[in-house]
Amino acid sequence: MKKIGKTSLFIVGSGPGDPELLTIKAYKALKNAQIILYDNLINKEILQLANKNCIKHYVGKHPYGKYVPQEEINELILHYCTRYDRVVRLKGGDPYLFGRGFEEWLTVQDKNIAVSYIPGISSMQGAGINNIPLTHRGISEGVWALTGMKKDGSLSADLPLAVQSRSTVVIYMGMRKLDEIARTYVLYGKGETPAAIIQHASLPQQKQVLCKAKDLVRASKEHGLGHPAIIVIGDVVDLQHAHSLAVAHRSIV
C-alpha cells in the first residue's frame, strides 16, 4: 500500500459528450490517470484517451434505474486514493453543477489528499450548439439552472419564482416532471413561452424539439424523447426562428 499524502484526486468534467469539447487540462488528467471512476453518461471515446494500463471503474447510474450509491462511490475514491497517485473522478457535464462533485471533494478534504477540480462544459451550454443562447441582450436577463428532481422526488420549489422572472430557465433531470413544469407555466400565464427539449446534446444521436411550455408533455411523447435531456424555457428559444423570419422578410421586401 502506498503512503497517503502523495495522492492527487482530479474531479473532472467531461462536458456534454463530444470528446472535442474537453478542456486541455481534462485531457492531460485523463492521459496521466492510473484510475478513472466514471459515470453512465461518459462517452466511451473519452475513456479511450487513457493509457493502456489505466484501470477504469464504472460507478454510474442509469436514469431511474440501477445505480452505484454515492456512499459506495465515496468509499471507492478513498480506496483508490490510498493505493494510487493519480485518481480521476470523471463526470458528465460539470462536476459542480448537479454533479455531486463537491460531495466527493468533502469526502477527501481532511485525508491529506490533494484535489484538483477541472470544470467541464455543462449540458445546458449545449443549447448553444442548437442555436439557443442562454442569454441575449434585451431578451433574457439571466439564467435559472434548476433540478427537476430533488432528493425527495419533488420538483424544485424555485420554479414558480423562475417562471415569473425575465430569465431563461434550464431544468436538469426534469423529464419525469414535464407535466408539473407545464402546469406551473400555465398557472402563471406563461404557457405560451417558447421551450426546447434537448437530448444527448453535442452527440451524433442528439435530438431537439421546439414547442411551447404548455405542450412539453405532448412534444416529448410525439418525438419519443427520454433521458438524458435538458429543458430550456424562455424567449431565447425562439430567436433562431425570429431571425429566419426577419431575413425572409427582408429578402421579400
RODO-2510 file (C-alpha; in nm, 4 decimals, decimal comma):
residues 253
     n   res          X          Y          Z
     1     m     0,0000     0,0000     0,0000
     2     k     0,1319     0,3456    -0,0871
     3     k     0,1792     0,6214     0,1656
     4     i    -0,1122     0,8653     0,1934
     5     g    -0,0011     1,2163     0,1155
     6     k     0,1188     1,1871    -0,2442
     7     t    -0,2207     1,1225    -0,3985
     8     s    -0,3875     1,3648    -0,6343
     9     l    -0,7595     1,3290    -0,6946
    10     f    -0,8854     1,5002    -1,0076
    11     i    -1,2573     1,5770    -1,0172
    12     v    -1,3047     1,6195    -1,3913
    13     g    -1,5956     1,7380    -1,6048
    14     s    -1,6133     1,5606    -1,9405
    15     g    -1,8618     1,8042    -2,0942
    16     p    -2,1880     1,7120    -2,2692
    17     g    -2,0358     1,4215    -2,4607
    18     d    -1,8386     1,5355    -2,7633
    19     p    -1,4719     1,4496    -2,6859
    20     e    -1,3570     1,7634    -2,8666
    21     l    -1,5303     1,9732    -2,6009
    22     l    -1,2920     1,8500    -2,3301
    23     t    -1,0614     2,1107    -2,1829
    24     i    -0,6886     2,0651    -2,2349
    25     k    -0,6484     2,0238    -1,8594
    26     a    -0,9085     1,7431    -1,8545
    27     y    -0,7321     1,5758    -2,1469
    28     k    -0,3995     1,5788    -1,9619
    29     a    -0,5561     1,4415    -1,6440
    30     l    -0,7089     1,1518    -1,8382
    31     k    -0,3845     1,0743    -2,0217
    32     n    -0,1949     1,0523    -1,6908
    33     a    -0,4612     0,8760    -1,4837
    34     q    -0,3924     0,5473    -1,3101
    35     i    -0,7566     0,5078    -1,2082
    36     i    -1,0709     0,6517    -1,3674
    37     l    -1,4022     0,6293    -1,1837
    38     y    -1,6586     0,7182    -1,4486
    39     d    -2,0326     0,7800    -1,4768
    40     n    -2,3019     0,6342    -1,7007
    41     l    -2,3130     0,9244    -1,9468
    42     i    -1,9418     0,9289    -2,0244
    43     n    -1,8660     0,8921    -2,3948
    44     k    -1,6551     0,5776    -2,4375
    45     e    -1,4322     0,7661    -2,6832
    46     i    -1,3221     0,9836    -2,3922
    47     l    -1,2238     0,6775    -2,1882
    48     q    -1,0023     0,5649    -2,4764
    49     l    -0,7803     0,8670    -2,4154
    50     a    -0,6419     0,6993    -2,1033
    51     n    -0,3221     0,4964    -2,1201
    52     k    -0,3496     0,1193    -2,1635
    53     n    -0,2572     0,0461    -1,8009
    54     c    -0,5246     0,2717    -1,6547
    55     i    -0,7946     0,0966    -1,4509
    56     k    -1,1447     0,2103    -1,5463
    57     h    -1,4130     0,1557    -1,2825
    58     y    -1,7787     0,2181    -1,3687
    59     v    -1,9763     0,3890    -1,0915
    60     g    -2,2681     0,5231    -1,2939
    61     k    -2,6410     0,5487    -1,2653
    62     h    -2,8986     0,4649    -1,5295
    63     p    -3,1806     0,7219    -1,5150
    64     y    -3,4314     0,5987    -1,2572
    65     g    -3,2679     0,2564    -1,2733
    66     k    -2,9727     0,0688    -1,1272
    67     y    -2,7016     0,2826    -0,9748
    68     v    -2,3970     0,2826    -0,7519
    69     p    -2,4895     0,4645    -0,4269
    70     q    -2,2974     0,7836    -0,3552
    71     e    -2,1703     0,6385    -0,0271
    72     e    -2,0135     0,3489    -0,2168
    73     i    -1,8544     0,5867    -0,4667
    74     n    -1,7034     0,7853    -0,1800
    75     e    -1,5579     0,4648    -0,0340
    76     l    -1,4123     0,3675    -0,3707
    77     i    -1,2483     0,7083    -0,4083
    78     l    -1,0811     0,6679    -0,0699
    79     h    -0,9882     0,3080    -0,1504
    80     y    -0,8089     0,4030    -0,4712
    81     c    -0,6543     0,7169    -0,3264
    82     t    -0,4740     0,5058    -0,0644
    83     r    -0,3233     0,2887    -0,3385
    84     y    -0,2572     0,5146    -0,6375
    85     d    -0,1137     0,8600    -0,7034
    86     r    -0,3393     0,9854    -0,9822
    87     v    -0,7088     0,9126    -0,9460
    88     v    -0,9619     1,0719    -1,1816
    89     r    -1,3283     1,1028    -1,0928
    90     l    -1,4835     1,1598    -1,4355
    91     k    -1,8309     1,3088    -1,4595
    92     g    -2,0558     1,4206    -1,7416
    93     g    -2,1064     1,7938    -1,7898
    94     d    -1,9611     1,9891    -1,4995
    95     p    -1,8978     1,8098    -1,1669
    96     y    -2,0177     2,1010    -0,9545
    97     l    -2,3413     2,1635    -1,1443
    98     f    -2,5878     1,8946    -1,0274
    99     g    -2,2956     1,6519    -1,0418
   100     r    -2,2342     1,5810    -0,6714
   101     g    -1,8694     1,6639    -0,7331
   102     f    -1,8336     1,8719    -0,4203
   103     e    -1,9736     1,5890    -0,2085
   104     e    -1,6749     1,3886    -0,3261
   105     w    -1,4397     1,6769    -0,2516
   106     l    -1,5747     1,6801     0,1032
   107     t    -1,5070     1,3059     0,1302
   108     v    -1,1313     1,3524     0,0916
   109     q    -1,0725     1,7084     0,2101
   110     d    -0,9379     1,6031     0,5516
   111     k    -0,7467     1,2950     0,4290
   112     n    -0,4248     1,4651     0,3186
   113     i    -0,5229     1,4188    -0,0462
   114     a    -0,4587     1,6942    -0,2982
   115     v    -0,7709     1,7651    -0,5035
   116     s    -0,7901     1,9382    -0,8398
   117     y    -1,1271     2,0439    -0,9808
   118     i    -1,1342     2,0598    -1,3607
   119     p    -1,4551     2,2227    -1,4899
   120     g    -1,6476     2,0821    -1,7834
   121     i    -1,8926     2,2339    -2,0275
   122     s    -2,2377     2,1820    -1,8794
   123     s    -2,5105     2,0204    -2,0872
   124     m    -2,7118     2,3416    -2,0669
   125     q    -2,4381     2,5101    -2,2686
   126     g    -2,5102     2,2505    -2,5324
   127     a    -2,8170     2,4614    -2,6061
   128     g    -2,5835     2,6978    -2,7871
   129     i    -2,4867     2,4172    -3,0241
   130     n    -2,8561     2,4158    -3,1155
   131     n    -2,8610     2,7915    -3,1815
   132     i    -3,0219     2,8703    -2,8469
   133     p    -2,8253     3,1282    -2,6468
   134     l    -2,8915     3,1155    -2,2740
   135     t    -2,8899     3,4948    -2,2551
   136     h    -2,9451     3,7605    -2,5180
   137     r    -2,9470     4,1373    -2,4840
   138     g    -3,2999     4,2700    -2,4492
   139     i    -3,4487     3,9199    -2,4294
   140     s    -3,3110     3,7356    -2,1265
   141     e    -3,1688     3,8958    -1,8134
   142     g    -3,0103     3,5817    -1,6718
   143     v    -3,0283     3,2052    -1,6303
   144     w    -3,2006     2,9882    -1,3709
   145     a    -3,0498     2,6389    -1,3572
   146     l    -3,2868     2,4135    -1,1646
   147     t    -3,3162     2,0469    -1,0823
   148     g    -3,6335     1,8774    -1,1944
   149     m    -3,5968     1,6101    -0,9307
   150     k    -3,4881     1,6836    -0,5749
   151     k    -3,3681     1,4118    -0,3376
   152     d    -3,7228     1,3579    -0,2115
   153     g    -3,8554     1,3273    -0,5688
   154     s    -4,0257     1,6663    -0,5773
   155     l    -3,9802     1,9459    -0,8289
   156     s    -3,7672     2,2456    -0,7320
   157     a    -3,9665     2,4978    -0,5275
   158     d    -3,7806     2,7734    -0,7117
   159     l    -3,9606     2,7035    -1,0400
   160     p    -4,2568     2,9387    -0,9700
   161     l    -4,0046     3,2162    -0,8966
   162     a    -3,8100     3,1427    -1,2130
   163     v    -4,1269     3,1387    -1,4239
   164     q    -4,2045     3,4951    -1,3158
   165     s    -3,8557     3,6251    -1,3976
   166     r    -3,7227     3,7631    -1,7253
   167     s    -3,4545     3,4963    -1,7362
   168     t    -3,4022     3,1740    -1,9251
   169     v    -3,4964     2,8651    -1,7253
   170     v    -3,2912     2,5470    -1,7683
   171     i    -3,4156     2,2325    -1,5971
   172     y    -3,1956     1,9287    -1,5447
   173     m    -3,3367     1,5834    -1,4675
   174     g    -3,6871     1,7053    -1,5412
   175     m    -3,8241     1,4591    -1,7950
   176     r    -4,0414     1,2880    -1,5340
   177     k    -4,1734     1,6246    -1,4255
   178     l    -4,2790     1,7647    -1,7618
   179     d    -4,6463     1,7712    -1,6641
   180     e    -4,5754     1,9658    -1,3434
   181     i    -4,3438     2,2036    -1,5267
   182     a    -4,6025     2,2713    -1,7971
   183     r    -4,8793     2,3230    -1,5399
   184     t    -4,6636     2,5697    -1,3468
   185     y    -4,6116     2,7808    -1,6596
   186     v    -4,9810     2,7710    -1,7427
   187     l    -5,0716     2,8631    -1,3833
   188     y    -4,8644     3,1810    -1,4064
   189     g    -4,9969     3,2730    -1,7504
   190     k    -4,6743     3,1742    -1,9266
   191     g    -4,7942     2,8662    -2,1117
   192     e    -4,7043     3,0181    -2,4492
   193     t    -4,3388     3,0648    -2,3538
   194     p    -4,1078     2,9002    -2,6111
   195     a    -3,9439     2,5799    -2,4900
   196     a    -3,6926     2,3250    -2,6120
   197     i    -3,6086     1,9724    -2,5067
   198     i    -3,2545     1,8723    -2,5993
   199     q    -3,1468     1,5106    -2,5667
   200     h    -2,7826     1,3946    -2,5952
   201     a    -2,6559     1,7474    -2,6625
   202     s    -2,3424     1,7582    -2,8824
   203     l    -2,3553     1,3880    -2,9771
   204     p    -2,4421     1,2399    -3,3205
   205     q    -2,7681     1,0968    -3,1817
   206     q    -2,8764     1,4350    -3,0458
   207     k    -3,2443     1,5249    -3,0707
   208     q    -3,4054     1,8660    -3,0264
   209     v    -3,7748     1,9512    -3,0135
   210     l    -3,9174     2,3031    -3,0012
   211     c    -4,2607     2,3680    -2,8543
   212     k    -4,4495     2,5873    -2,6071
   213     a    -4,4094     2,5354    -2,2332
   214     k    -4,7707     2,4175    -2,2088
   215     d    -4,7016     2,1456    -2,4691
   216     l    -4,3898     1,9868    -2,3168
   217     v    -4,5555     1,6516    -2,2453
   218     r    -4,7127     1,6192    -2,5885
   219     a    -4,3929     1,7188    -2,7675
   220     s    -4,1807     1,4692    -2,5747
   221     k    -4,4221     1,1845    -2,6483
   222     e    -4,4637     1,2693    -3,0164
   223     h    -4,0874     1,2697    -3,0712
   224     g    -4,0004     0,9849    -2,8345
   225     l    -3,7712     1,1885    -2,6122
   226     g    -3,6449     1,0428    -2,2863
   227     h    -3,3392     1,0614    -2,0622
   228     p    -3,0937     1,2223    -2,0571
   229     a    -3,2289     1,5582    -2,1686
   230     i    -3,2402     1,9193    -2,0574
   231     i    -3,5370     2,1524    -2,0844
   232     v    -3,4782     2,5137    -2,1875
   233     i    -3,7669     2,7587    -2,1477
   234     g    -3,7620     3,1229    -2,2437
   235     d    -3,7873     3,3661    -2,5334
   236     v    -3,4272     3,2863    -2,6338
   237     v    -3,5573     2,9559    -2,7739
   238     d    -3,7470     3,1447    -3,0447
   239     l    -3,4609     3,3724    -3,1502
   240     q    -3,3415     3,1450    -3,4296
   241     h    -3,6945     3,1284    -3,5730
   242     a    -3,7463     3,5032    -3,5355
   243     h    -3,4152     3,5690    -3,7113
   244     s    -3,5091     3,3408    -4,0024
   245     l    -3,8420     3,5209    -4,0432
   246     a    -3,6703     3,8597    -4,0401
   247     v    -3,4221     3,7507    -4,3057
   248     a    -3,7020     3,6101    -4,5216
   249     h    -3,8990     3,9327    -4,4840
   250     r    -3,6015     4,1468    -4,5884
   251     s    -3,5442     3,9333    -4,8997
   252     i    -3,9093     3,9717    -4,9998
   253     v    -3,9028     4,3471    -4,9470
***
